[in-house]
Amino acid sequence: TDLGFSIQYSDGEPDGWLFGGMEVDHTPTELMLAPVVSGVPPGTYQAVVTVTGAEVDPVDLTVTFQVHEADEPEPDPDRLSLEIGSAEFEAEEGGADPDPEVVMVTSTTNDPVTGLDVSVDYGAGEAEGWLDAELEGSVTPAELELSPAIQGLSAGEYTATVVVTGDDVASRSVDILLVIASAGEGLSLDAESVEFVAQAGGDSPDPATVGVTSLSDTEVTGLDLQIDHVSGNGGDWLSATLDGGDTPAALHLAADTEELAPGEYLAQVVVSGTDADPATVVVSLVVTDPDLVGLRVELGTDLLSGDDVLSLDLQDLLSEPLLQVTVHALFGDGSMEDVTEATVLTTSDPLLTVDGSGVLDLATVLTHALTSPDHYLHARYQGFEVEVGLEIVVPILSELPLVDLVVEETLGTLEVGTALPPVTGLLEDGTGGTVELMIPAAHPELDWAITGVPVTGALGPIVNPLITALGNLVGDVITVTDGVITSINLSLLDGVLGLLGGTLTVDVSAILGDLVADPIESTIAG
């Protein structure tokens, strides 16, 4: 009983290179010994381990440790890597050059590739010189920019192979396909849309003219048009005429507002030609009420004018995330009327949507309240516009009814520069359910730490006592700044890393107050 041990190192030799542990302090048991090579120079070293017990003579065990010079590994000849293996460009004959594409050239190991160079091989019997391939540097990582130039090329397909080489590595290549479509026959209008504005009971707006041309050098004949009144109950308020049957021509548009009530009207004019693709111009008409002077937006019980911002507390919205949206027309005498046909848009975030009955559902917005707290509603009616803001105010997280933390993403090997994933916090919504809240990894109230070392199997009895002896790991191993690992302290782990071949499996957890997320299994390499 009362088993114990001590380690005595030889005089003049390094010490601290041997760790040990026992499962229990009585027989039968095993003495686990683990040497640590980190920081020990090449050579042969000895230590004497003395095992003691109650009322028995001590027993000595001599341990010899040989550290050899490490062989310098040969660089991997296959470490040159390209981000993609193929690229395709599309263009129209006689048109603009396609946008360039940038390809990253990297090394798959810590050894950079030097002497980078690039060449272009064109398809057999095809046009040459149309592709420019340029490297930004001669050492990885580097950017390879691919820029096609189509001037002088006829419609068709062209191929090329871009080959990247480097010192003492196998070359890598990118297959290029350039597809140039025929311009063909078609019509072009010099305006995609035309807008008319007039006041009810007043004069009709001035006519507008749109130029009609051919997309190619060939004249288009047999010009014709068709008018489609898309929305509004104003009948045939739009008239359109062509001043000729061949390109180039002019399309004349006129709006008759004499009998129209205040409102918004929409139509489109399609111009066609013989054996040519048609072209369309959209025509909108806004007929204003002469007494209308502006718009107001009512959100819940708050009436807002342009540039007003309504602050909403996230905790208040948990139980009632629905908000009624009403647009009011403001008249010169100060009176207001509800406007059911107003257009209401969200201009800052697609998460913010208004349904057909004018109800704003903020449930999805709450999920992203920390990452996207500001939103806008834009209302438009009879030529008047108003934009109001919504601000989701998030109190201190520890004051919210958080019941759990969840991390859905995984981590590989922990390294300096590793970005930690966002955390989902589950909030009680006041109705028995929960609402998700996305918490960025860099949130100041969020902590990250090593919360365990899940060593199993035969190594468990060896490693776990060593971990206990080395001290509490929480907060000591990784340092996180703005959601990114900025340092890793391996001084406490040398013995364990040596025993496990240089890699340690650990549990990483996000911590907020008393809440600890289920751990993510990761690795730390020595």
N, C-alpha and C positions, 0 to 999 in steps of 0.2 A: 504494500500500500504506500501512499504518499510518494508516488513516483514523480521524478523531476529530472531535468537534464541541464547541463551547461556546456558551452562551447569555448574552447581555448585555442586561439590561433597561434601559429609559430611566430617566434620573435622576428621582427624585421620584415614580415610579410603583410600584405593588405588584410584587413579584417572586415567583418560584416558581410561576407559573401555567402554565408550559409544560414538558411532558415530551417526551423524544425517545429514539430508539434506532435502531441499525443491525443488520441481520442478520449482516453480516460486516464485517471491517475493510479490505476491498480492493474495488476496482471490478471488475465492476459490482455495485451494491447500491442499496438505497433507504433514505432517511432518513425515519423515521416520527416525526411530531410530533402531540402531543395536548394541547390546552389543558384546564385544570381551572377550572370556574366557581365551585366551592365556596369561600366566603370572599372572593371578589373582588367589590367593589361595582360598580354600573352605571357604564359609561364606556368610553372607547376607549384601548387600551394597545398599545405597540409593544415588540418585542424583536428583536435581531439575532442570528441563528444563524450562527456562523462554522465552516465545514467545513475541516479541515486534512488534509494528507497528506504523505508523505515526498517531499522534493525537488520540491514543487509550491507554487505560490502559493495562499494561502487564498482561499476564496470566501465572501462574505457573503450571507445571505438575510434580508430584513426580513419579520417576521411581525406582522400587525395583528390585534388581538383586541377585538371589540366585545361588551360585556355590556349587555343591555337590562333595563329594569325588568320584573319578572314580573307578568303580568296575574293579578289575584286571581280564582281560578276561582269560577264561580257554583255555589252548593250544588245538589246533585242533587235535583230535586223528587220523584224516585221512591225516595229513600233510606229512607223509613219501612218497617219490616219487622216482621211478626208471625211468631212461632215456628210456628204452625199455621194452617191455613185453615178447619178445621172441628173440631167437638167433639160427642160424643154422650154423653148421660147416660141411665142406666136406673134405674128405681125400681118399687116395687110400690104399688098403690093403698092409701092409708091407712098406708103404711109410713114409714120414715125418709127424709130428704132425701139425695140422692146427695152424695158427697164433692165439694168444690169442685175446680176445675182452674185451675192457674196458667199463663198464657201470657206469654212474654217479649216485650216490645216494644223493638226496637233500631233503630239506624241502620246502613245498609250501608256508610257512609263514616265518616271521622273527624269529620265535622260532626254534632253531636248534633241531634236534633229537639226543639224547644221547643214549649210551648203544647199539650201533649197533652190530649186530651179524649176521652170515650167516650159513646156512646149505644146504645140497644137498640131495634130495630124488630121487632115481632112479626108472625107470619104473618097474612094477611088473614082476618078472621072468627074468629081463634083467641083463646083466653084471653090476657090480658096481665098483666104485673106479676110473673110467676113467676121471672124471672131478674135477679139482681143482678150488675152488672159494675162493678168498682171498680179504678181505677188507683192505684198506690202513690205516684206522683209525676207531674210535668208535663214532665219532660225524660228522654230516653232515656239509658241503658237503664232500663226500668221494668217492674214486674210488673203484669199485668192478671189479677185474680182473678174467675172466673166461678162463681157459686153459685146453683143452682136451688133453689126452695122449692116442694114439690108439694102442700102442704096445701090442700084444697079443689078439687084437680084430679081429675077422673075418669080412668078408664083410657083410653089413646089416645096419639096422637103429637102433639107440639107443636113448632113451629119458631120460631126467632128469628134475627136477624142483629145481631151486635155490631160497631159501626163505630168505629174509632179514627181521630182526626184530629190534625193538628199544624200549626204555622205553616209556610206556604209549601211544603207537601208534599201529595202525593196521599194520600187516605185509604186505609185498609186495613180488611178486615172478616173476621170469623169466623162461619161458618154453624153454628148450634146446633140439635141435634135432641134432644128429650126424649121418651123412650119410657116410659110408665107401664103396667105390666102389671096385669091384674085379679088381685085377691087369690085369687079362686076358692074352692073347697071343699077342705079338707084337715085333717089331724089334726096335733096338736102334743103332744109328750111333754115333761114338765118336766125330763127327764134323758136325755142321749144314751147314757150308760153306767152300769152298776152293777157294783160289785166286791164279791165275798164272799171272806173269808179264814177258813180253819178249820184245825185241827190233826188229822192222821190219828189215828183212834181216839178222837177227842173228840166234843164236841157239834157239831151242825150250826149254822151261823151264823144270826143273827136274820134274819127275812124283811125285804124292802124293798118300798116302795110308790112307784109312779110315777104322777103325775097325767096324765090324758088329756083334752085340750080340743080345741075347733075353732079353726081359724086365722081364722075370720070370726065374725060375729055369728049365723050360722045354725047351728043344732044339727045334729050329725052322728048319724045313727041306724044301726042294724044293726051295732054294734061286734062284732068278732071278732078272734081272735089265732091265731098260728101260731108254734111253737117249732122252731128249727133248731139242733141241737147241732153246732157247727162243728168243734171239735177236742177231743182227749182221749178216752180209751177208757172213760169212766165211765158209758155208757148214758144213761138218762133221769134225770139228776141234778137237772134244773131243772124246777120246776112253776110255772105262771102262770095266774092267774084274773082276770077282770074283774068288778067289783061291779055293773055295769049294762050295758045295751045301747045307751045314748045318752050323748052328752057333756053335761056333764062326768062323768068316771068315774075310777075308781082301778084301776090295774094292780098286782096283788099278786104278788111274786116270792119264791120260796123254794128254797133249795139243800139237797139231802139228801146229806150227806157220809159217811154211816155205812159204806158199802161201798167208798169211794174210796181209792186208794193216793195217796201223795204225788205231786204234779205240778200242772200248770196245765191248766185246762179253759176252754173258750170256747163261748158259745152266743149266739144273737140271737132276740129276740121281735119279730115284726111284727104291729102292730095295724092293722086295716083297718076301713072303714065303707062304707055305701052311698053310691056316687057321690062318694067322697072319696079323695084321695091318701093312701096308707098312711104310717105312721111306724114307725121301728125303734129299739129300744134294745139295745145290746150288753151282754151279761152275762158277766163273767169270774169264775172261781173259782180260788183258789190253796189247795191242800191241802199243808200243810208237814209235813216229817218232824220229830217231836218232839225228835230228837237233833241236828238241823241247827242250827248256830250262826252260820254265815256262809259267804262265798265267797272264793276266791282265784283270781287269774288268772296263768297261767304264759305268759310270752312268751319263746320260745326256751328258754333254760335258767334264766331269772330268774323267781322266784316273787314276785308282788306282791299286796299287800293294798290296801284303800281309800286313795286319795289318794297312793299311791306314784307316782313318776315315773321311767321308765326312759330314760336318755340313750343315744342311739345315734349313733356317729360316722359322718358321711356317707361318709367315705372307706372305712370298713369295709363299708358297705352296698353299695358299687358292685359288688363281686363277688358278693355274696349278699344280694339285697334281700328274700328270702322269710323270713317269721318264723312259726313254728307258734304258734297260740293255743289254749290249753287252759284250760277252766274247771274248778276243783275245788270240791266241796262239803266244807266243814269241819265236823266233828262235835265234840260236847262232849268226847270222850275224846282229841281231838287228831288223830284219823285224818282222811284225806282220800280222796275218790273222784272220779274223772273224771265230769263231767256233760256228756253229749253233747247233751242236749236243752235246754241253757241258751240264752237269747236273748242274742246279742252285737251291740251297736249301736256305731256311731261317732257321737259327739255334737258334734264340732267341725268336721269338714271332710269333704265328700263324697268327696274324693280317697282317703280311708282306707277300704278295704273288706276284709271277711273273706269268703273263699269258703266253699262248703258243707262243705269238709273242714277248716275251721278254720285256713286259711293266710292270713296277712296279707301282701299284696304291696305293698312300699314303693317300687316303681319309679316310680309317678306322684308319690308324695310327694317323692321326691328332686328332681324337676323344680322343685318349689315350696318347697324346703327353706329358701331365703332369705326368701321372702315369707310362708310359713306353716310355721314350724318346730315348732309345738306341736300335738299331737293327743291324742285321748282315746278309750279303749275303755270301754264300759259293758256290764256283764254282769248279767243278771237271772235268778233261778231261785227258785221256791217262795217268793216274797215277799221274798227277800233280793236286795240289789243291791250292786254294787261298781264303782267307777270308778277306772281307772288312767290315768296320763299317759304319752305318748311325746314325747320331745324329740329332734329331729334336730340334732346339734351340727355346725356347719359350721366347719372350720378356716380359716385365712387362705387366700384364693382362690389366691394365688400358689404355695401348697404343694400344690394339687390338680393332678391330671393333666389339665389343660385343654389341648385340642389345637386349638381354633378358637373364634372368636366370630362370631355371626350376628345381624344386625339385620334383622328382617322388615318392620317398619313403614317408612313413608315420611314425609318432612318436606316442608313447603311453604316459604314464605318465613320465614327466621329472624328472630325478633323477640324483644325482651326480654319474658320471660314464657313463651316457648315451652317446653313440657314435652318432654323427650327420651324416646324409647321405651325399653322394657326390652330387654335383650340376652340372647340365648341362648348359653350356654357349653356346648361339647361336651366331656364328660368320658370318658376311657377307663374302661371298666367292669371291666377285668381279664380279660375273656373274648374280647377282640378287637373288641368292639363299643363303642358310645358311649351315654352317657346325657345327656339334656338337663338343664341347670340354668338356671332363669330368674334373671337378675341384674337387680335394679332399676337404673334409670338413676342413682339417687341413691347407689348403693353407694360407700363411701369409696375403694375400691381401683380404681374405674372412672374413666378420664379420657375427656374428649371434646375434639376439636380439629378444625380445618380442616386436611385432609391433602392438598389439591390444588385447583387451579383449572383445570377441564377446558375451556379455551377452544380451539375448533377453527375451521377455515375461515380466511378472510382475516385475521381479527383475531388469530389465534394468534401470528404473528410479532411483532405489536405488543405484545400484552398480556403474553405470557410473559416477555420481557426486562424489562418494567416490574415484574412481580411479583418477578423475581429481584433487581432493583435496590432494591425496597422492603423487602427482608429476608425472613426466614423467617416464614411465616404461622402455623406450628403453635403453638397456645397463645396467640397474640397477638391474635386477632380476637374470639373468643367466650370469655366467662367463665361457667362452669357451677357452680351451687351447689345441692346437693340435687336434682340431676336437672333443674333449670330454668335456662335462659339468663338470667343476671342483668345482663349488660352486653355490648355489641357495640362494639368499637373500630374505627371506620372511618377513623381518621386516616391509616393506612397505605394505604388503598384509594381515596382521593379521585381520584387520577389515573385509575385503572382504571374507577371508577364513572362518571366524566365521559365517558370514551371509549365506554363501553358503554351510555350512555343512562340511567344511574342504577341498573342492576340487574346483579349479578355472580353467575354460577353457580359454586358451590363444592362440594367434596366434604367431608362431615362423617363422621368415623369414631369409633367407640368403641375405646378402647385399654386393655388390661390387661397390664401388664408388657411382654413382647415380642410379644404378640398384638395384631393390629390387624384389626378387622372390615372387611369389604368396605364401601366408602364409600356413603353415602346422598347422592344428588345433591339439592342444595337451592339456594336463592337468598338473597342479601343485597341489600336495597334501600337506596340512599343517602338 
